[in-house]
Amino acid sequence: MTAMPHVLVVAGSDSSGGAGIVRDIETLAAFGVKASVAITAITVQTHHGVEHADPVAPERVAQQMRAALSSNPIAAIKIGMLATSATIFAVARVLGDHPGIPVVLDPVLVSTSGRALLDPDATEALPGLFSACTLVTPNLPELSVLVAMPGNTSDQARYLLAAGAEAVLVKGGHADGRQAIDILFRAGHEEQPFASPRLAAAIRGTGCMLASAISARLAHGDALPAAIAIAKAFVHRKLRET
């Protein structure tokens, strides 16, 4: 019998279970994937907002990652909340020792309720991770913050590619229109849209869910576009059920 693949999740906790590592683990389980974890921050939050967040010491985050990587055959890594620039640097050092593993980075900047989950000075440090990432998955507001320069979505996404990202998936949930369109950007490739009907529904943690679903499919050996298509369909189904 073939062993279930493992995905290492590097992210913050969510005491309400609506986002963060709890949402990641349940998504991975839905795809038949085991989770290993490295917790970057302990948050106190309800479905209405984040009340408190305590970053975990950066070296302790790195130690958790190394322990998971030495204990299990990690087939993909999913990164969410990183909290501080020091944690970003610590995670980058560990990734540098494991260059063959696919990495999906969901650049968590603020919570759904609007509370910052990444220190302001850490936003400038985040692109330092891009060269280690197979995919970066910003939504439109996150893309604008990361690029910090005017331009259309295509120009901004390609700026992230130039900064080192192998691929960028710009999520269109914050846009208007009858369809929610995510667009995959890769150097040397045409833009590739992934569309689904826009639903009058909202649940917390959809960014975590999408990035974890993509990571799960990469762990199963899917090519990136196929992994994205399956993951987007999964999130759409969850929204429709809501």
N, C-alpha and C positions, 0 to 999 in steps of 0.2 A: 504494500500500500504506500502511495506517495505521501510524504509528510506535508502538512499544511505549511505554506510559506509564512514567514514572519515579516512584519513591518515595524520598524522602530518609530514611535511617535515622540517628537520633541515639542512639548507644548505646555500650556498652563492648565490648571485644574478649574473646574466650575462646579461649585457646591450644589447648584440647582440641577445639574445634569443636562442643561440645554445646549451647551457648547463645549469647546475645549476637549480635553483628553477623553471625557466620558462619551461625547458625541463621536470622537474618532474611533474609540474601541468598538462601539456598537455598530458603526459603519463597516469596519474591517471584518467583524464577525459575520455581518450579512453577506460578505463576499468570500467567506470561508478562509479568512486570514487570521493568524494569531498576532497579537499585539505585544510588543515590548515598549517600555516607556521611559522617558527622561523628563521629569517635571521641571519646568522652568520658573513657575510662579504658583503660589497658592492664592486663589482668589475667593473672596466672600461675595457671592452674588445670588440674586433671585432672578426670576424671569423678567423683572422690571428694571434691573440695573446692577452695576458692580458697586459694592459698598466698600471693598478694601482689596488691595492686592499686595502681596509680599513676594518680591523676587527671591528665587533660590540662589545661593552663592554660585557664581559662574563655574568654578572648579568642580562643585558638586554636580552641576548639570553635565559637565564633561565626563565626570566619573561614572554617572549613570549611563551615559551613551556607551562608554568603553565597556562597562559591565554587560550591557545588552549585546553589544557586538561580539564579545568574546564568548557569550553563553549560547547564542542562537544563530542559525544561518539567516541573517537579515537580508531580505530580497529587495527591500525598498525602504526609504526613510521619508517620513512626512514631518514637516516643520511648521509649527503654528506660532503662538505667542512666544516672543523672546525677551520682552521686557526692557533689557538694558543693552548698551553697546558692549559692555564687558562679556555678557552672555553670548552675544553675536560672535565676538572674537573667539571665545572658548569653543563654540559649536563649529566654527570654521576650521579650527585646528584639528578637531576630531575628524571632520569630513575630509580634510586633506590627507588623512592616513587611510582612507577607504574610498579611493576615487572610482571604483568600479560599480558602486551601488547607485541606482537611480534615486534622485532626491527631488521631492516636490515641496516647494516653499509657498505657503499661504501667508503673505505679509500682513499679519494682524497688527493694525495700527490703533484702532478704537473698537470699543464694544458696540453692540447694537444700540445701546442706550446713549452712546456718545462719550463714554469715559475713555481717556487715552490708556492704551495697554502697552505702548512702547514709549520710552522716554524720548523727549524731543531731540536730544542730541544723538540718539541711536538711529534715527531715520537716515542720517548721512552714512552711518556705518553699515546699514543693511545691504547696499549693493556689493559689499565685500564678500557676501555669501553667494552672489549670483553665479560666479564661475564654477561653483561646485554643484549647481542645481540643474537638473534635467528640465524642470518646469517651474515657472513663477506664476502665481495665479491672483493678480490684483483685481479688485473691482474698480470701477471707474474713479471713485473718489481716492482710493489708495494709489492708483496710477498717477493721478495729478499730484499727489503729495510726494511720491517717490521721484518723479521727474522734476517737479518744481520749476517748470518752464512752460510757456504757452505752446499750444500746438494741437493738432487733431489726435485722435486715438492712435492712428497708425504711426504717426511720427513719434508719439510718446512711447509706444510699445517698442519700436525699433531703437529708441534711445536705450531702453533696458537691455535689448540684445547687444547693443554696442558696449554696454557696461559689463557684459560677460555672460548674461543668461543664455542658455542653449535654446530655450523656447519660452514664450510668454503667452498665457491664456488670459485675455482681458474679459472679465465677466460683465455681462450686460444687464444684470438685474436692476441697476439703478437708472437705466435708460428708459425712454418712453417707447410706446408702440405695442402692437398686439402680440408680438413675439419677443421673447427674451433671447437675445443672440450673444453668445460668447464667441470670441474670435481668437484663433490660434495663430501666433506669429512665430516663424522660424527663419533664420538667415538662409537665403537661397531658395525659399519656398514662397508660393503665393499665400495670401491670407486665407485661412480656412475657417468658415463660420460653422457654428453648431447652434441650431435654432430649436426652440420649443415654444408652444403657446404660452403666453403670459397668463398666470393664474392670479385670481383675487385671493391669495392666501400668503401667509408669511409665518415662518417658524425660525427660531434662533438656531444658529450653528450651521446654516446651509453652506457657508464657506468651508468650515471644517469638514462637513460631510462630503462636499465635492472633492476637495484635495485628498481626503482619505480614500474615497472610492477610486480615484485615479491611481493613487499609490497601490491600492489592493490589486488593481488590474495589471499594473506594471510588475508587481510581485509575481503575478501569475504568468508573466511573459508576453503580455499584449504590447503591440506597438503603440506609441503615444497617441495618435489620432483615434485609434480604436478604444483605448482606455478612456479618453475624454468623452467619446460618444456614449459609452456604456455608463460612465459616471453621471453624465448630465441627465440621461434617461432615468437613472436611479433617483436623483434629487427631484426631478419633475414628478415622479411617481409619489414620492414622500409628500411633496407639496399638494398634489391632487388628493391624497388621502386626508390631508389636513382640512 
